[in-house]
Amino acid sequence: MFVGAIVMTVLEVAPIAATAFAGAVLLILLRVISADQAYGGLRPEILIPIAGMVVIGIAMEESGLAAAATNSLIGSLDGISPLAALIILYALTMVLTELLSNATVAVLVTPVAVALAESLGVSARPFIVAVMIAGSAAFATPFGYQTNVIVYQMGGYRYMNFVRVGLPLNLITFAVAIAAIRTFFPF
């Protein structure tokens, strides 16, 4: 089922969420697992923080806090070089991703990245790629990405385990990403 879900997604038959859900339903229909076993795998202590992170992102967008933050960031970076702006945007996205879900951060920060590039008079592509990479590089906390939450809970890890391993990984990813973006996505 796992391989089938991935193949269907790669072939663009359906998005990953739909193919994964269909695979789970098929496992129940084929009696590989029971419905009780499937429901037993849904842990509220994992699902509630994920749902909460999405709600916080929506609230920030609807309340105008996201727009105010965008205007503040762009105003504070007036006259700065595109590379420095890219580094600051990457760092901001990386920090936000550790606190909110990656999808929420991508939705909130992508318009900021585009507006920032426009205010600097450069291509938005490197800024969008920076958001994409930084939004996916949530290694230092168990809350930045859904799988981190699952591993944190089920693996019995402590918060500091993520910080000790994830923070150096974040810094390595930061340096490599900025170098790669400068090389492959010029301003």
C-alpha positions in Angstrom: 0.0 0.0 0.0 2.8 2.4 0.9 4.6 1.9 -2.5 1.3 2.1 -4.3 0.5 5.4 -2.6 3.9 6.8 -3.5 3.6 5.6 -7.1 0.2 7.1 -7.5 1.5 10.4 -6.2 4.5 10.4 -8.4 2.4 9.7 -11.4 0.2 12.6 -10.4 -2.9 10.5 -10.2 -3.8 12.2 -6.9 -2.1 14.1 -4.1 -0.2 12.3 -1.4 -2.9 13.0 1.3 -5.6 11.3 -0.9 -3.4 8.3 -1.9 -2.3 7.7 1.7 -5.9 7.9 2.9 -7.1 5.5 0.1 -4.3 3.1 1.1 -5.4 3.2 4.7 -9.0 2.5 3.8 -7.9 -0.3 1.5 -5.9 -1.9 4.3 -9.1 -2.0 6.4 -11.3 -3.2 3.5 -8.8 -6.0 2.7 -8.8 -6.9 6.4 -5.1 -6.4 6.7 -5.9 -4.4 9.8 -9.1 -3.8 11.7 -10.9 -0.5 12.0 -10.1 -0.6 15.7 -6.4 -1.0 15.0 -6.6 1.9 12.5 -8.3 4.2 15.0 -5.9 3.1 17.7 -3.0 4.5 15.6 -4.6 8.0 15.7 -3.2 9.5 18.8 -4.8 12.7 20.1 -1.5 13.9 21.6 -0.1 13.9 18.1 -3.1 15.2 16.1 -4.0 18.0 18.5 -0.7 19.9 18.2 -0.7 19.5 14.4 -4.2 20.9 14.2 -3.3 23.7 16.6 -0.4 24.8 14.5 -2.6 25.1 11.4 -5.2 27.1 13.3 -2.5 29.5 14.6 -1.3 30.1 11.0 -4.9 30.7 9.8 -5.5 33.1 12.8 -2.3 35.0 11.9 -3.4 35.4 8.3 -7.1 36.3 9.1 -6.2 38.8 11.9 -3.8 40.7 9.7 -0.8 39.9 11.8 0.9 38.2 8.9 0.4 41.3 6.7 1.7 43.6 9.4 4.8 41.4 9.9 5.4 41.5 6.1 5.2 45.3 6.0 7.5 45.5 9.0 10.1 43.1 7.6 10.2 44.8 4.2 10.4 48.2 5.9 13.3 47.1 8.1 15.2 45.7 5.2 15.1 48.8 3.0 18.5 49.4 1.4 19.9 46.0 2.2 21.6 43.8 -0.4 19.6 40.9 -2.0 22.0 38.3 -0.5 21.6 39.7 3.0 17.8 39.8 2.6 17.8 36.2 1.4 19.8 35.2 4.4 17.5 37.0 6.8 14.4 35.5 5.1 15.9 32.0 5.3 16.7 32.4 9.0 13.2 33.8 9.7 11.5 31.0 7.9 13.7 28.4 9.6 12.9 29.8 13.0 9.1 30.0 12.3 9.2 26.4 10.9 10.5 25.2 14.3 7.5 26.8 16.0 4.6 26.3 13.5 4.0 23.6 10.9 6.0 23.8 7.7 2.9 24.2 5.6 1.6 27.1 7.7 5.0 28.8 7.5 5.2 28.3 3.7 1.7 29.8 3.3 2.5 32.8 5.5 6.1 33.5 4.3 5.9 33.0 0.5 4.0 36.2 -0.1 6.5 38.0 2.1 9.3 36.5 0.0 7.7 37.7 -3.2 7.0 41.2 -1.8 10.6 41.4 -0.5 12.1 40.5 -3.9 9.8 43.0 -5.6 10.9 45.7 -3.2 14.5 44.9 -3.9 13.9 44.8 -7.7 15.2 41.3 -8.1 13.9 37.9 -9.1 11.5 36.3 -6.6 12.7 32.8 -7.5 15.7 32.6 -5.0 13.5 33.9 -2.2 10.8 31.4 -2.9 13.3 28.6 -3.0 14.7 29.8 0.3 11.3 29.6 1.8 10.8 26.1 0.4 14.0 24.8 1.8 13.9 26.5 5.1 10.3 25.5 5.5 11.3 21.9 5.1 14.3 22.1 7.4 12.7 21.7 10.8 15.1 19.6 12.7 15.6 21.4 16.0 12.2 20.9 17.7 9.7 18.1 17.7 6.9 20.4 16.6 8.3 21.8 13.3 7.2 18.9 11.2 4.5 16.3 11.5 6.9 13.3 11.5 9.0 14.9 14.2 5.9 14.9 16.4 5.2 11.3 15.7 8.8 10.3 16.3 9.0 12.4 19.4 5.9 10.7 20.9 6.4 7.1 19.8 10.2 7.0 20.1 10.2 8.4 23.6 12.7 11.1 22.8 13.2 14.2 24.8 12.9 17.8 23.5 16.7 18.3 23.9 17.4 15.3 21.7 16.0 17.3 18.8 18.0 20.4 19.8 21.3 18.5 20.1 21.0 16.8 16.7 18.7 19.2 14.9 20.4 22.5 15.5 23.7 21.6 13.9 21.8 20.0 11.0 19.8 23.2 10.6 23.0 25.3 10.5 24.6 22.9 7.9 21.4 23.0 5.8 21.3 26.8 6.1 24.9 27.2 4.7 24.5 24.7 1.9 21.1 26.1 0.9 22.3 29.7 0.7 25.3 28.6 -1.4 23.1 26.4 -3.7 20.5 29.1 -4.1 23.2 31.7 -5.0 24.6 29.3 -7.6 21.5 27.9 -9.2 18.9 30.7 -8.7 20.7 34.1 -9.4 19.0 37.3 -8.4 
